[in-house]
Amino acid sequence: MNKNIIGRKLAERIPLSRKKVTWPQARAFSVHLLTASGSFLAFLSLVAASEERWTAMFWWLGLALFVDGIDGPIARKLQVKEILPTWSGDMLDNIIDYVTYVLIPAFALYQRGFMGEGLSFLSAAIIVVSSAIYYADTGIKTKENFFKGFPVVWNMVVFTLFVIQPGEWVSFAVVVFAGILTFLPINFLHPVRVQRLRNINLPIFFAWCAFGAVALVQDMQAYDLVKIGIAVTGIYLFVIGGIMQLFPNLGARSSKSA
């Protein structure tokens, strides 16, 4: 049978959409592409981790964290969910977040092995399993946009352990403690979306990022002042959500006036 005839018959059977892609749709889809770029950053960080180039690995993870921080606000501003209802930005975000926040940091912790082979392996197992269960919970956000339970930001925890190097047993205790907190009804801060005390919390988060960038510039051999800065700002971000949970009026006036 003639190929042209076959082609025409197939074309008749397969309905082709004549709808044109609108500018709002193209713009909305570009936000999904921005989110998806995190998967390539994850790949680059995994390659670096497999070659034990820890500074490069954390640079790529840092860029992925930056993308994760800006794609949500852009998506909400452009109403991506309403314009492209059949494309799930949340699912795309969760897939990439699990890799960049959980899987690669766990692999790096095991690969580095500074807790010894046994504890490093056990720590990685705790991280990946507890985080997988956490991602399956659809009720991890409060009305104020706090996270319920430790929000599995293992990229930040593992980075802190790499820089400060507190010793194998302290490092293991940190992993176990954070793993337990994953399942407890304790609030943890979302530095961007939580309105209360945001004028304090957001600068402290940026300060942590700045100290982290300095540590990377110093090739993970950070000065003591930088280590102290990472530790102090990191502990603040770790505990402030629980403190604000205990004191629900803390910062309420400032958030209303803002």
N, C-alpha and C positions, 0 to 999 in steps of 0.2 A: 504493500500500500504506500502511496506517495506520502512523504514526510510532511508536506504542507497540509494535506488532508487530515493527517493525524493531529498535527498542531492545531488546526482549526477546531476539530472535535474536542480536543482537550480544553481549548479556550472557552468553548461553549459550555462545557461541564463545570469548569472552575470559575465561579463568579469573582470578578475583580472589583475591588472597591474603587469607586471613582471620587471618593472624598479627598479633598486636598488637605494637607497638613497645614494648620493655621500657625501664625506666629506665636500665639500663647502656648500652643501645644509643643512647638519646637523649643521654645524657651523653657517650658516646664521639663521637657525630656533632657535638656542640657544639665539640669540639676541632678537628674539620675546618673548622667554620665560623670558628673563631678563626684558623686558618692561612689560610683563604680571605680573611679581612679584609685580609691583606697585599696582595691584588690591588687593593683599593680604595685603600689607602695608596699603592701604586705609581702608580695613576692620578692621584691628587692631586699626587704629586711630579712626574709627567710634565707635568701642566698647568702647575705652577709653573716647571719647567725651560723649557718652551716660551715662557713669559712672562719668562724670565730673572730670576725671583725666587729667587735661589740659597739664601737663608736658609730660606725656606719649603720649598724642595725638600728640603734636608737635614734639616729637622725631620721631614717625612713619612718620609724614608728612615730616620731614626733610630727613629721609632715602628715602622716595619716591621722593623728590626733587633731591637727589643725583643720584638715578637711572635714573631719567628723564634727568639729565645732562650728563650722560655718554653713554646712549644707542644710542643716535643719532650719535655722532662721531664714535662709534664702527660700527654701521650699515653702515655708509658711507664708512668707511675704508674697510669693508668686502664686500661691494657692495651687500647688502642684497636685495635691490629692484630689481636689475638685476637678481640675482640668484633665488629669489622666487617672481616672478612677480604677482602671484595670491594671495599673502598674503599682506595685507595693513598694514604696520607698522604705517603709518600716522593715520589711523582710530583707531587702537589699542591705540596709544599714546593719541589721542584726547579724547577717552572715559575715560581713566584713569586720564588724566589731568583735565577733567571737575570735576571728583569726588574729586581729591586731592587738586586742586587749587581753586575750587569754592564751591562745595556742602558741603563738610565737614567743611571748614571754616565758611560758612554761617550758618550751623547748630550749630557750636560751639558759634558763635556770638549770636545767638538767645538763645541757652541753657544757656549761661553764664548770659545774661540779664543785663549787667552792664549799658546799656542805658535805662533801663526800658522796660517793656514788649512791649509797642506799638512801640517805636523806634527800638528796637531789631528785632521785627517781620518785620517792614517795611524795615530795612536795609538788612535783609536776602532776602527779596523779590527782592529788587533792585539788589542784587548781583547775584542771580540765573538767573533772567530773562535777564538782560543785558549781562551776560556772555554766555547764551545759544545763543543769537542772534550773539554775537561776534564770536563764534565758527562756525557759519554757513557761515561766510564771507571767501571766498576762496582767497581774495586779501589782507590779513592782513600783508604780508611781503613786504618790499621794496627791491630794487636791492642790497642794502647794508646789508640786513638782519635785519634792524630795524623792530619793530612792528609798524603798523599804528593804533594809538589809544592805550589806556591803555590795556595791554595784560592780563588782568584778573588774575593777580598773587595775588589773595585774601588771599592765605595762608601767604604770606609775610606781607600784610597789616594788617590782623587780628592778626597775631602774634605780630606785633609792637604795636597794640592797647592793646593787653593783657598785654604786658610788661610795656609799658609807662603809660597806664591808664590816658589819657588826659582829661577825663570827658565825660559825655554822649553826650552833644551837639557838642563838638569838634569831637568826634568819629563819630557821625552821619554826620557831615559836610564832614569829610574825605571820608566816604562811598559814599555820594551823588556826591561829586566832582570827585572821581575816576570813578563812574558810568557814569557821563557825558563825561569824557575824553575817555571812551571806544569808543565813536562814533565820536570823533573829529580827523581830519587829522594831528595829532601831533605824531611825532616819539618817540618811547620808546626803550630803549636799550635792545639788546640781548647781555649779557656780554661776551659770548663765540664766537658767530659767526660774530659780527661786528668787522671789522679789525681796523678801526680808533680808536686811543686811547686805544686799547685793553691792552697795557702794563700798563695803569693806571686803566681802568675800571674793568678788571678782578681781580686785587689785592683788589680793593675796595669791589667788590662783595664777595670775600673770607673773607675780614675783617668783612662784615656784617654777614656772616655765623658764623665766629668765635665768634663775640659778641653774636649772637643768641645762640650758644652752651653754652657759659658761663651763659647766662640767664637761660637756661634749667637746667644746673648743680646747679644753685642757686634756683631751683624750682620756677621759674618765679618771685621770689622776688629779682630782680636784683639790684645791687648797682647803684648809680646815674651815675657813670662813664660808666657803661655798657649801661644804658639807653641812655646816650648821644651818645655813639658810634653807637648804633642801629639807633637812630634818624638821626644822621649826614650822615652816610653811606647810609641809606635808602633814605633820601631826595636827595642825590647826584644821586643815581641810578634812582630815579623817574624823575629827571629833565634833566639829561645830554643828553638824546636822543633829547629832544626839542632844547637844546642849540646847539647840533651838527647839527640839522636841520637848525637852523638860520645861522650857520657858517659852510657851507659845506666843507670848506677847513681846518677846525680845525682837526689837527692830520693826515692830508692826507699824508704829507711827511714821517712821522714815519711809517705809515702803508705800504707805498711803499718800504721803506728801509727794513722793516721786511719781 
